[in-house]
């Protein structure tokens, strides 16, 4: 991002004070915003493009690559998230590093701690605590049914 602004007001990504190509280094207030973020984003839908960082607080938070904190009803990360996600549902398609707490946590590649009713990770290096915990790469699970299943109630881990 060549151009930056200290704040953003956004109704939609195309109806905003600054265009989506402008990076925001400060505060974004959004009905639906979509900019590269370095700061605080508060809104109904907070979209972060490129490499972004800060604190997003909204109903839906989504990003390409984000370092920081996301609190919402739904958090979605496409490539990488590093930090803390709190929501009803956290969904990370790429790498997640840090702490997730939600009713449902779903990750492709998790490194850290998942706390939820349902926790799922295709590849886990860390700890899951919840009612249903699935770590598909856990080496103990490769010999099912002679050994353990791919999921555990209460706690699961893979290091």
C-alpha positions as CSV (number, residue, x, y, z in Angstrom):
1,X,0.0,0.0,0.0
2,X,1.5,3.3,-1.0
3,X,-1.3,5.5,0.3
4,X,-2.4,5.5,3.9
5,X,-5.0,7.3,6.0
6,X,-5.3,7.7,9.8
7,X,-9.0,6.7,9.8
8,X,-11.7,5.2,7.6
9,X,-15.5,5.5,7.6
10,X,-17.1,2.8,5.4
11,X,-20.6,1.9,4.4
12,X,-19.3,-0.7,1.9
13,X,-15.8,-1.2,0.4
14,X,-16.8,0.9,-2.5
15,X,-18.7,3.6,-0.5
16,X,-16.1,4.8,1.9
17,X,-14.2,7.8,2.8
18,X,-11.0,6.3,1.3
19,X,-10.9,3.6,-1.4
20,X,-10.0,0.0,-0.5
21,X,-6.5,0.5,-2.0
22,X,-5.7,2.9,0.9
23,X,-4.1,1.4,4.0
24,X,-5.6,2.5,7.3
25,X,-3.1,3.2,10.1
26,X,-5.4,4.1,12.9
27,X,-9.2,3.6,13.4
28,X,-11.8,2.2,10.9
29,X,-15.5,2.4,11.6
30,X,-17.4,0.1,9.3
31,X,-20.7,-1.1,8.2
32,X,-18.6,-3.1,5.8
33,X,-15.0,-2.1,5.4
34,X,-12.2,-3.7,3.4
35,X,-8.8,-2.1,3.6
36,X,-5.3,-3.1,4.7
37,X,-5.5,-2.4,8.5
38,X,-2.9,-1.4,11.1
39,X,-4.9,-0.4,14.1
40,X,-8.5,-0.7,15.4
41,X,-11.4,-1.8,13.2
42,X,-14.9,-1.6,14.7
43,X,-17.9,-2.5,12.6
44,X,-20.4,-5.0,11.4
45,X,-18.1,-6.5,8.8
46,X,-14.4,-5.8,9.0
47,X,-12.4,-7.0,6.1
48,X,-8.6,-6.8,6.1
49,X,-6.6,-7.3,2.9
50,X,-2.9,-8.0,2.4
51,X,-0.8,-8.2,5.6
52,X,-2.8,-6.5,8.3
53,X,-2.4,-6.1,12.1
54,X,-4.3,-4.8,15.0
55,X,-7.6,-5.4,16.7
56,X,-10.8,-6.1,14.8
57,X,-14.1,-6.1,16.7
58,X,-17.2,-6.8,14.6
59,X,-19.9,-9.3,13.8
60,X,-17.8,-10.7,10.9
61,X,-14.1,-10.3,10.7
62,X,-12.2,-11.6,7.7
63,X,-8.6,-11.3,6.5
64,X,-5.9,-12.6,4.1
65,X,-3.1,-12.4,6.6
66,X,-3.5,-10.9,10.1
67,X,-1.5,-10.4,13.3
68,X,-3.4,-9.4,16.4
69,X,-6.8,-9.9,17.9
70,X,-10.2,-10.6,16.3
71,X,-13.4,-10.6,18.3
72,X,-16.6,-11.3,16.5
73,X,-19.5,-13.7,15.8
74,X,-17.5,-15.2,12.9
75,X,-13.8,-14.8,12.2
76,X,-12.4,-16.1,8.8
77,X,-8.8,-16.1,7.9
78,X,-7.6,-17.2,4.4
79,X,-3.8,-17.5,4.6
80,X,-2.3,-16.8,8.0
81,X,-3.5,-15.6,11.4
82,X,-1.2,-15.0,14.4
83,X,-2.7,-13.9,17.7
84,X,-6.1,-14.4,19.5
85,X,-9.5,-15.1,17.9
86,X,-12.7,-15.1,20.0
87,X,-16.0,-15.8,18.3
88,X,-18.9,-18.2,17.9
89,X,-17.1,-19.7,14.9
90,X,-13.4,-19.3,14.0
91,X,-12.5,-20.6,10.5
92,X,-8.9,-20.5,9.4
93,X,-8.1,-21.9,5.9
94,X,-4.3,-21.4,6.2
95,X,-2.0,-21.3,9.2
96,X,-3.2,-20.3,12.6
97,X,-0.7,-19.5,15.4
98,X,-2.0,-18.5,18.8
99,X,-5.2,-18.9,20.8
100,X,-8.7,-19.6,19.6
101,X,-11.8,-19.6,21.8
102,X,-15.2,-20.2,20.2
103,X,-18.1,-22.7,20.2
104,X,-16.5,-24.1,16.9
105,X,-12.9,-23.7,15.9
106,X,-11.8,-25.0,12.5
107,X,-8.2,-24.8,11.2
108,X,-6.2,-26.2,8.4
109,X,-2.9,-25.9,10.2
110,X,-3.0,-24.9,13.9
111,X,-0.1,-24.1,16.2
112,X,-1.3,-23.2,19.6
113,X,-4.4,-23.7,21.8
114,X,-8.0,-24.2,20.8
115,X,-10.7,-23.9,23.4
116,X,-14.3,-24.6,22.2
117,X,-17.2,-27.0,22.2
118,X,-15.9,-28.4,18.8
119,X,-12.3,-28.1,17.8
120,X,-11.0,-29.4,14.4
121,X,-7.6,-29.1,12.9
122,X,-6.2,-30.9,9.8
123,X,-2.7,-30.4,11.3
124,X,-2.3,-29.6,14.9
125,X,0.8,-28.7,16.9
126,X,-0.7,-27.8,20.2
127,X,-3.6,-28.4,22.5
128,X,-7.4,-28.7,22.1
129,X,-9.9,-28.5,25.0
130,X,-13.6,-29.0,24.3
131,X,-16.4,-31.6,24.0
132,X,-15.3,-32.8,20.5
133,X,-11.6,-32.4,19.6
134,X,-10.2,-33.6,16.2
135,X,-6.6,-33.4,15.2
136,X,-6.3,-35.4,12.0
137,X,-2.5,-35.6,12.1
138,X,-2.1,-37.0,15.6
139,X,0.3,-39.9,15.1
140,X,-1.6,-42.0,17.7
141,X,-4.5,-42.1,15.4
142,X,-3.0,-43.8,12.4
143,X,-3.7,-47.4,13.6
144,X,-7.5,-47.0,14.3
145,X,-9.3,-49.1,15.4
146,X,-6.5,-51.0,17.1
147,X,-5.4,-47.8,18.8
148,X,-7.2,-44.5,19.6
149,X,-9.7,-42.7,17.4
150,X,-9.1,-39.4,15.5
151,X,-10.8,-37.4,18.2
152,X,-11.1,-37.2,21.9
153,X,-13.6,-35.7,24.3
154,X,-12.4,-33.0,26.7
155,X,-8.7,-32.8,25.6
156,X,-6.6,-33.6,22.6
157,X,-3.0,-32.8,21.6
158,X,-0.3,-33.2,19.0
159,X,3.2,-32.0,19.2
